[in-house]
Amino acid sequence: MNKIRHIPIADGVTLHAVPAPRFKNNRISVNILLPLSRETAAENALLPFLLRRGSRQFSSMQKLQEMLCELYGARLGVNVAKRGDRQVLTLSLQCIASRYTPDGEDVTARCAALLGDLLLSPALQDGAFDAQAVEIEKNNLVDLIESNINDKRLYAMERLVEEMCRDEAYGVCEYGTVEAARAITPQGAAQAWRRAVETGRMEIFATGSLDPAPVAAALQAAFAPVRRAPDPVPAAAQPRPAPAQVREVTDTLPVEQAKLVLGLRTQVAAPADTLPLQLGNTIFGASPHSKLFVNVRERLHLCYYCSASIEKYKGLMFIQCGVEEKNKDAAVQEILSQLERTKQGDFTDEELRAAKLSLSNSYRTIDDALVTLESWYLGQLLCGTEEAPRETAARLEALTREDVVAAMAAVAPDTIYLLKGGDAK
């Protein structure tokens, strides 16, 4: 892959051009990085959904859709996510590469201008968003938050995070709370937009087969009249030690299959090198060859599924299981036993090799889609690095048993959450 270009757009706004010439489409996205907090999460989360409804130039969703059709069917997307203690608001457009347009028109540059218009020139009325639009999107946001309970696996995970990180920003849902969402006013939404536009750090990605110069020019023109006073980049979160006493939390809902989630502290968080920890996590519980899958699920039949994952920006490990309630204690005991074996290097060369192959394959498939490639480099940016997925896969091969043991040494349980069946409380 050719080298990524970084082009300043405005104070605290940078365009990152990621060459990916084999794709027929290009993707451009504006990612606004904001501190995640209980007070602002809902208002911030509503913004992308309001901004995609139009602008002063495209004053209705119909006019905006007509413009997208004119751009050869460009697709507008929005997203709200959290990465560590950051809330990330994304507004994106995916369009055809210029080499496939009849006259070689640079559609990507036009999409960049459109994104700038949607982001920076919303159709405010007397300094506020349209009241009807706000009410519609508020209801949609409330529905989105409330719908999490319909996916019991997701709900259990969110409850674990809420309890484990109750006094940390990471414990806040990226969409905020139902109560906060219902309280948003058209004026409050406009204030949140001004705060995001004026103070939020913005990382813009243009990925695909494109010339970044006209894209940068379109964005610079859009940002030229904007007064920016970006907040300082927050320091990386410092990992917390696990408590001396593991906390247990139980909720009750009318479910047939109990959901068990363990939250652990690892003491290894980005911007440190998290690759050895990722490898240790794969050996432990993130592949069909892992200790959790082979022993807890297959050999002892203590759960219907059992897998581990890493939140590298916070130094957290999560283990998710579907269990019979009667097997909960036995499952926890076996999970922690397999964790201890992994920490002590009690795994075979074949297990190490299988984990490397599994993790390497996941890295090598990242550049199969524009959106995953963009997400990868945004993550690299937040870690202060710029390593291509295949470079990470190659570096993985050099890791040893000793590297894994060192990375896993401090992993310890913090909170155990159980969602069991019964009358809802």
N, C-alpha and C positions, 0 to 999 in steps of 0.2 A: 504494500500500500504506500502511496505517495505521502509525503509529510503533510500534516494538518497545518492549515494557515490560521493565525489568530489576528483578527483585524479589529482595532478599536472603533466603536460606533459612537459612544458618548461616555460620559463619566460613569463608570461602573457598569457599562454595557459592552460586551465583546461578541463579535461574530467568530464562530469556529467553523471553518470549511473543511469537511471530512470527505476526501475523495473516495468515491465508490463507483467507478465507471461501468461496472457490469450491469447496473440496474437501468431499467427503462424509465423509471420515475425518479424524481428528486423530492426531498423532504426538507422543509424549513420549519423550525420551531423556535418560539420564544419561551424560555424557561425563567420564571421569576422566582428567586429564592428569598423567602421571608422567614423570620423567626417563628417557630411554631409555639403558639400560646393559646390558652383557654379563652382569653378575652377577644382574640381576633380571628381564630381559626374559621368560624362559620362565615363571617363577612368576607374573608379572603377566598374561601372555597366557592362562594357564590359568584365571584367576579368572572371567571372564564365562561360560565354559562350565560351571564349577562352580555359579555363582550361578543360572543358568537352570534348574537341576535341582530347585529348591524352597527352602523356608525352614522355620523352626520351625513356622509356621502351616500351611504347605502342605508336609507332610513327605515327600511322594512326587511324582514327576512326574505320576502319574495325578490326584492331588488338584489340582495346579497346572493341569493341562489342563482339569479340570472347572470351575475358576474362570474360565479364559479363555473357555470356552464360555458361562458365565453372563454374561460381559462382551460378549455378542453376537459371539463369535468373534474377540476381540482377538488380535493376533499378536505374540508375543514374539520379539525378535531380539537378537543379540549381534554385536559386531564388535571386531577389534583392528587398529589402524592406526598409522602413524607420520607425524607432521607435523614435518618438520625433526628436531630432536633430542628430540622429545617422543613418548612412547608414549601412545596414546589408547585407552582401554577403554570400550566403549559397551554399555549395556543399554537396550533400547528396547521400547516397546509402541505398536502402531498399532490404533486402535479407531474405531468409528462415532461420528460427531458427534451431540450430544444432540438436535439437531432431527429426527433420523431414528429415535430410539427411540420406542416406543409412548407413554410417559408423559413424555417429555422428560428422562429420567434423565441426570445428568451422569456419563457413563461415563468421561470423561477424568480426572476427579478420583479416581475409584475406581482407575483404572490408575496414577495417580501414587502412590496409597497402596500399591498392589501392588508397584510398582517400588521404593519405599522399603523395603518388607518384604523383598524379594528381596536388595536390596543390603546392608541393615543388619542383617538377622536370619537369616543362613544357619543350616541345621540342623547345627551343630557338635556333636561328641560328645567330651566331655572336652577341650574346647578345640581340637579338630582336625576337619577335614573327614572325611567318611566314606571309609574306606580303599578300598572297592570303587569308589566314584564317582571318587575321585582316579585310581585305576588305569585306569579306562575312559577318562577324559578325557585322561590322560597319553598313552595309546596313540593316541587320536584326534589329539592335538597332534603327536606324532611322525610319524604318517601324513601330516598336513597339511604339515609341514616337508619331509619326504622326497618328497612328491608334486610339489614345485616342479620337480624335474628332469624330470618328464614333459612339462612345457611348456618347450621349449628356449628360446623367446623370453623368457619370464619368468626362466628360470634364468640366461641370459646377462646379463640386466639386473641381477639380484641379485648375480652374481659381479662385474660391473663396479663396482657400488656398494661391495661388500665390499672390493675392491682399492683403489679410488680414495679411499675414506674409512676406511681400515683403522685410523687412529688418531683417528677422530672417532666420536661417538655415532651419527651417521647411518649409519655402516657396519654397525651391528648390525641384524640381522633383527628385525622387530617381534614375531616368534614365538619368538625365542631360538634356541638350538641343540638338536639332537637329544640331545646328551649332558646338557645342562642340564635338558631336559624329562624325561628318564628318571630324573634324580636327585631330582625333586620328591617330597617326603613329605607326608602329610596334615598334619603339624604345620607344615612349611615353607609349605604353601599357606595355612594359617590365619594365619601370621605375615605373609605377603604381603597377605592381605585386610585385616588390621588396619592395616598400614602404609598401604595405599591409602585406606582409609576415614578414617583419622585425619590423614593428611598430604597426600593428593592434592588438587589443585585440581579442583573439579567445576563443570562448566558444563552446566546442565540446560536443554533446549529443549522448549517446548510449541508446536507448530506446527499451524495449522489454524483452524477456526471454533470458538473456545472462550472461556470466561471464565477468565482466569488466576487470579482470586482463590481459588476453591476448590481449584485445583491447588496453588497456593502454600501454602494452609492445610494440605493433606494432607502435603506435603513437609516443612513446618516441624514438624508433629507427629511425623513419622518421624525427623527429625534431632535433635529436642529432647533425647533422652537421650544423644546421641553426644558424646564429648569430642573436639574438633577442635583440632589444632595444625598447621595447613597450612604446608607449606614455602613459602618465598618464590617468587614467580613468576620463573622463570629468565629471564635477559636473552636477547634475540634473538641468534641465532648470527651471529658476524661472518664475512663472506665471506672465504675464503682466496684468495690469488693462485695462479695456475697455476704449476707448476714450470718451471724453465728448460729441463729435458729432459722431453719427453713419455714417460710410462711405457707399455710394451706388455706385455700379459699374454695368454697363449694356453693354452687348455684343449683336451683332445681327448676326444671322445665319438663313439660310432657314429651320426653324423647324416648325412643326405643333403645338407642345406643348411646351410652355415656361417652362424653368427650373429655379426655385427659390431656392437659397441656402443662409441660414443665418449662419454666424460665430459668436460665442459668447465666451467670456472669463469667466472662472469659478473660478479662484484663487485657485483651488484644483488640484495639479498635483503630480504624483508619484515622489519620494518615500513616500509621505504622503498616508494615508489610503483613497483610492478613492471609497471604497465600498458604503458608504452612498450617494455619488454623483451618482454612477451607479444606485442605487435604485431610486433616485430622477429623473434621466434621463428616467428610465423605466416608472415611473408614468407619466411623462410629454409626452414622445413621442417614446418609443422604444418597444411597444407591442400593440397587437390588443385592449387592454383595456385602452390604454393611452389617455390622454386628447387631443392630436393632432389628433389621429385617430378617436376618438368618436365625437369630436366637429368640428374640421376644415374640416375633410374629410366627415364623415357620416352625421352629423347634418346640417352643413351649405353648404356642397358640394362646397367648395372653391378650392379644389385641387383633382387631380387624385390619388396622394399618398402623404403622409406626415409623416416623421419619423425623430427621433433625434438619434444622436450617440455621443460618447465621445472619444476624443484622450487623454488618461489619462497621457501620458508622457509629454504633453504640457499644460494640463489644458484647453483644448478647447472643445466646444460643437458645433456640426453642425446639422442644420435642413435642410433636402432636401425635395423639393416639386415639383410636376408637376402641372402647373396651366395654366388657360387661362390668357393671358396677362392682360385683363380687370379686373381680380380678384386679381391682385398682391397686391395692397395696402390693400384691405380688408383681404387677407390672412395673410399678415405681421401683421396687427393690431390684428387679432384674435390669431395668434401664440404668440405674446408678451403678450396678455391678459391671455392666458392659462399658460404661463410661470409665470406671476405674481401670479396667483392663486396657482400654485404649490409652489412657494417660500413662500407664506403665510400659507402653510399647509392646503389649501382649497381643500382637497381630502378626500374621505370617507375611512373608515376602509376596505371596500371591495376593493377599488382601491389599497390600500396599500398591502392587502393580494394577490391580483391578480398579482401585480408587483413583489412581492417576489417569487411567484410561477413561473412566467415567467423567471425571472433572475436565480433562483435556478435551473430550468430545463436546462438552457443554460450551467451552470457550471457543472452539473452532466453528461452532454453528452460529455464533453471535452475528457474524457478518452476512448471514443468510437473509436478513431483513433490515431495511433502513431504520425502523423504529428501535430494534434491539441494538443496532450499531450506535445510534445516537445515544441511547440510554447508557451504553457502556462508557462512552467518552464523557458523558456528563458525570458519571460515577468516578471516572479517572480524574476529572477536573476537581471534584470535591476532595479527592485523596491527594491532590497535589502532584499527580503523575500523568504520564501520557504514553501508556504502554498499549500496543495493539493486542487484541485478543489472542492472536497466534503467538505473539511474543510471550505472553503470560503462560500459554500452554507449553511453550518450549522451556521456559524457566521452571515450570512445574516438574519436569523430568529430573532435574538435579536435586530435588528435595530428598532428604534421607529420613530414616526412622527417628534419628535424633532430633531432626527439625520438628517433626510432628509431636514428639514427646515434650519438647520445650514449649511449643505453642499451646498444647493442651494442658500444661501443668497446673495452671491456676483456675481451670474451669470448675465451677462449683454451683450447686443449685441455690436458687434464691426463693422462688415461689412455685407452688404446685396448685394448679387449678383443676377442679372437677365440675363438669356440667352433668348432673345426674337426672334420671327420670323421676317423675312425681308431679304433684300439684305445684304450679308455678308460685314462686315467692317474689 
